[in-house]
Amino acid sequence: MGFTDIIEPDQVRLDFVRCCDFFVKTDKFIVDNRIKTNQLWSIPSTIEDIVPNEANRAILRSVFENICNYEKIYSGIGYFFLNLVTKNYAYERSKKFRMSSSLILKHVSKNIGCNYTDVVLKNIRKHGNPQLSISVTREPLLKPIIKFKSNPSIRLRVCPEFTQVRGNFKNCKFFMVNGAVSKPSEIMKLLNTSFESKETTYFLLCRSFNSDVVFTLKENFDRGITNVIPIEFGFDLDSVNSIADLVSVVGGLPMSSDLGDVLSAYDEERLGLSDSVTVQDNSFTIVPSKDPSNQIKKLYEKIDQSEDEKRKLLAKRLICLKGNSCEVKLPNSSEWNEVEINIRHAAKIFGDMTKKGTVAMTTGNNKFYIPAHSDTIITKLIDDVENLLDTKLYLPRREK
């Protein structure tokens, strides 16, 4: 049987200032034989170990969770705010200015305070373009991998029942079907064309293939009679809309029964083109024959209007389509969880400082370079924190 207890906070503001001062001055500390860091995301859980009063703990946990939520949206203000608290909210803000990419990377690295994130940022500065997009994936690896991509990549795969080809192909054409190929007779014209021009690699794209179609394509390909490779989209959530991304890169117009198209009577002008295509497990890196900027613009607009889960899927497509990207692959083990969060957040801070400009925020003797968010954001965060600190009672649920 449960009941509601009543606990009053005791000098919660003093505990808040002490916590902020502690996290500002202490990088690492030990609690119950565990090494803790002052990473912003871990502070709410760390409060459980360092604040003795139960009501104060609950209130301060909500306060720091609120600060974390602001940091996710308005990157860069979290650590500045911790310092601001210790200076009684007194600060000065500079005018907005532009900063070189090398200086931005330096200040982002200082803000994040993660050694591996620092390594990633330095490699981007050394080997890549600081304006590139950064993505993080988890794989069964022993150590991290950093890959730089200069051409767009699309989520596609070679049909699993076909010969599993990999590598680079030159002089490529894409026969795209927004549906399925149900019988070999539908692609006889394509096979005849490929027989007459074996120097061209034809990629036949659709959602699914009849087994007879795959068998026909495989037999002709393995014997060197034709050079047509069946590839698929829509085999997972990330590839559902890959055909639209592909069209934006290679041009052409997909065949569709909705348009009354007959596959056996296709027009050569409807094929997509690329000088070079690199085939990987579930991804095609393509030298574009068309500027995908309109599709990139559409994806940006959709991201702005979407909820979290859909936004993640759209962001993956956008990063791949932009081509100018850095892919960081981290091991699956839990020790890399915090590194993943730090790299993603470093990429956001860098992007915000590049797009919005930079401001210098000074509090006491400390100066912070952060993205040029509206000055009202700091005021609003102060108000929200003060409202939480004004909580008079904590009502925990107990069990008899």
N, C-alpha and C positions, 0 to 999 in steps of 0.2 A: 504494500500500500504506500502511495506517495503523498508528499505534502510539499508546500512551498515555504521555503525559509526566507527570512528577511535579513539582509546584511547591508550595513552602511559603509561607504568608502571612507577611508581615512587619509587625508592629505594626498589625494590622487594626483593633483597637479605637481606636487613635489616629486612624487615617484616618476611622473612623466618626464620632468626635466632631468632627473637623475638618469633615467634610462637613455634618453637622447644623448646626454653627455657621455655616458658609458659607451654607447655604440659608436659615437663619433671618435672617441679616443682609443678604442680597443679593436684591433683587427681580428684576433683570435683569443679564445678563452676556453677553459675546461669546466664542464658541468657533469657531475656523476661519471667521471672518467671518459667523457665524450668531448671531442674537440668541436667547438662551435665557432662560427664566423659571424661577422657583422653584416652579412649579406642582407639587403633590405627585405627580401622575400621570406627569410627565416626568422625575422624579428618577432612576428606575432606568436610563433610557437615557443620562442626562447623566453618570452615574458613569463611563461608558466614556471620557469626555473629560477627566476631572479626577483620576482615581486612576491613578498610573503602574504599580503592581505588579499583574501579571495575576491572581494568586490573590486579592489583596485586592479587585480589581474584581469578580470573580465572586461572592465572598462578600457584598460590600456590595450588589450588584445583587439578590441573593436577599433580603437584609435589607430593602431599601426596597420590593421587591415585596410582601413580607410586611406591611409597614406599610400599603401601599396597599390590600391585601386587607382588613385590619382596618378601614380608613377606609370602604370600601364597605359594610361590615356595621354598624359602630359609628361612625356619622358624627360628625365634629368632633374626633376624638382625634388625627388625623394630625399636624397642625401643633403641637398641644400636646405630642405625644411628641417631636418634633424639639427643641423647647425643653427638654423634660425631660432629654433625653440630655446637653445641655450643662450641666445643673445636677446631674449625678451621680444622677439619678432621685429627687431630693428634691422632694416636692410636698405640698400641703395641699388637701383637698377640702371644700367647704362642704356644708351640708344642701341637699336638693332644694327648689327654690322655683319659683314661676310668674313669668313675665316677660311684659310687654305685647307685642303683636304688632309694634309699631314698634321696640321695643328688640331683639326677636329678629331682625327684618330687618336692623337695624344691625349686629349681631354676626355674622350669617350673611355679610353683604357683606364684612365685615372678614376673616372666615375664608377666603373664597373668593379675594378679591383679583383680581377680573376686572371691568374697567370696564363691559362690556356686561351682564354679570349684574347689576351694581349698577343699571344703567338699568332692567332688567326688574323688579327688586325694588321700585324706587322707583315705577314705573308701577303695579305691583300695589297698593302702598300708597295711591297717589293715586286710581286709577280703579276698583280692584276690592276684593274682600274678601280679606284676608290668609289666610283659611282655605281659599281655593279650591285646587283641584288644578291643577298646572302640567304641561303636556305640550310636547314639543319635536319638531317635524317638519322635514324638509329638502325644499325645493322649488327649482325653477329660478328663483330670484329674484335681483334686483340688490341689494336691501337687506332687512333683517329686517322682519317684521310681528308685531305683538302683537294678539291678539283675545281679548276677554272674552265668556264665554257664561254666561247665567243659567238657561237651560232645557236639559233633556237633549237629546242628539243621538244618533241611531242610524245605524249604517253600513248604508244602503240606497241603491238607485239606481232611477231610472226606467228601464224596459225600453229598451235601446238602439234597438230598431226602432220605438219609439213616438215621437210628437212630443215633442221635448225641452223640457218645461216647466220653468221655474224660478220662484222667488219665493215669495210668501206666499199661503196658502189658508186660508179661514175655514170654520168649521162642517164639520169633517172626520170621516169614518168609515173604519175599516179593516176590510176583509174579508180575513182571513188564512187562507192555505192552507199547511199543512205538507207540501208536495209540489208537484205541477204541475197546471196547467189544460190539458187536452188538446184540448177542442173547445168552440166557441162556445155550443153548447146548454146547457153546464153553468152558464153565467153569465147566461142569459136573464132569470131572476128579478131578478138584480142590475141588469141593464140597464133593465128595465121600472121598477124602483123609482127608479133615477136619472132616468129620463125624466120621472117624476111629481114629482120634487123636485130641480130643477136647482140650487137654492141650496146643496145639500150636495155637497161633494167626496168621492167615494168612491175610496179607494186599495185596489186589488186586489193583495195581496201573495202571492207564491209563489216557489219556487226557479227555475222556468222556465216559459215560455209556448210553446204551439204557435203557429206562424206565422199560422194562420187566426184564432186568438184575438186576437193583436195587431192584425191587419188589421181585424178587426171593431171592436175598441175604438178604433183610430185613426180609422177612417172616421166613427164616431158622434161622437167627441170633436171632430174637426176641423169637423164640420158643426154642432156645437152641439146635437146631439140628446140626448146623454148626457154625464155628467161623471164618468167612471170612468177612473182613471189606473193602468196596470199598473206595479207596482214589484217589485224583486227583492231577495232576500237569498241568501247563499251563493255570490256571484260571486268572492270572494277569501277568504283565511284570516280576515281581520278581520271578515267579515260572516257567517261560518258559523252563529253562534248569535244573530244579530240578532233573530230572531223572538221569542226568549225575553225579550230586553231590551225590545222593542216592547210585548209584552203587559204587562210590569211598569209601563209608562208610560201606555198607553191602555186597559188592561183588555181585556175580551173573551176569547174562547176560539177558538183556531185550528181550522179544519176539517182533518180527517185521515182518510184511508182506514182507518188502523189502528183508529179509533174507529167505523168503519162509517158515516161521514158522507157525505151526498149533497149536492154543491154546489148543485144546482138546487133543493134544498128546505131552504135554510139558515134559521136562526132569527135575526131581527133583534137579539135580545139577545146574540148571540155576536159582534157587531161591536165593535171598539174605537172610542173616541171621543176627539176633541181639538178644542178651540175654534180653535186656530191651528197651522198646520204650515208651516215654511219649507223649501223644497226646494232643495238645492244639488247639486253634481256627484255625489258619492257619499255624501251625508249628509243626514239629515232632522232638523231642530231642531224639537222638538215641545213645545207647552204641555201638560203632563201632566194627565190626568183622574184619575189614580191615583197613590198614593204608591209609588215604586219601592224603598223602603228594604229590603224583604225580599230583592229581587234584588241590591241593593248589598251586603248582608250576606253573601249566598252567594258573590258574586265575591271579597270579602275573604277568605273561608275557602278558596276555591280557590287564590287567589294564594299563601297561606301554605303550601299543600301541593304547589305546582307547581315544575317546573324552570324554568331561565332563559327559554327561548324561549316556552314556554306562558305564563309569568308576564308577559312583555311584552305578549302578545296580550290577556290578561285585564285588565292594567292599563289598556290603551287603552280597552277597553269600560267599565271602571269610571269612568275620568275623564270619558268622554262621558256616561255615565248619570247621574253626580252633577250634571251641569249647571253647578254652581258651579265654573267652570274658566277657566283662562287658557291659550290656545294660542299658543305662540311658533313662528313659521315662520322658519327660517334658510336662507340660500342654500346650494346644494349644494357650493360650492367648499371646498377643504380648509382654507382659512384659518379657517373657522368651526367646525372639528372640536372644538377645545379649548373654544370657547364653549359648544357643545352639552353637552359633559361637565360644564362648570362650572354651567350652569343646572340640569341634572338633579340634580347633587349638592347645589346650594343648596336645591332643593326638598325633598330628603331631609332635610338638616339642619334646615330650618325645620319640616318635619312631625314629626321626632323631638323637637325642643324643645317643640313644641306639645303632643304626646301624652304624652311621658315626663316633662316638666318640665325644669328647667335646674339645672346645678350650676356653681359657680365653682371652677376648678382653678388654684391658684397655685403657680408654681415660680419661685424667685428673686424678682425684682421684677415679673414678668409675670403677669397674670391672664387666664384664658381662660374664656369662657362657652360651655359645650357641653351637648348633651343628657345627661340623667341616666341614663347607662348604669350597669350594675353596676360597683362599684369593682374587682371581681376582673378585669375586662377589661384594665385597665392592667397589673396584676400579671402576667397571662397573656402580654400582649404583651412585657413586659420579659423574661420567661423564654424566650419563643420567639426573641427577638432575641439574647439571650445564648447560647443553644444554637447558633445559626448562627455567631456570632462565635467560638465554641470550635472551629470547623472547623480541623483540623490540616494537611490536605493538599488540594490542588486537582489533579484529574486530567484535564487537557484532552486531547482527541483530536487528534493531529497527522497530517499527510500527508507521506510522504517525497518 
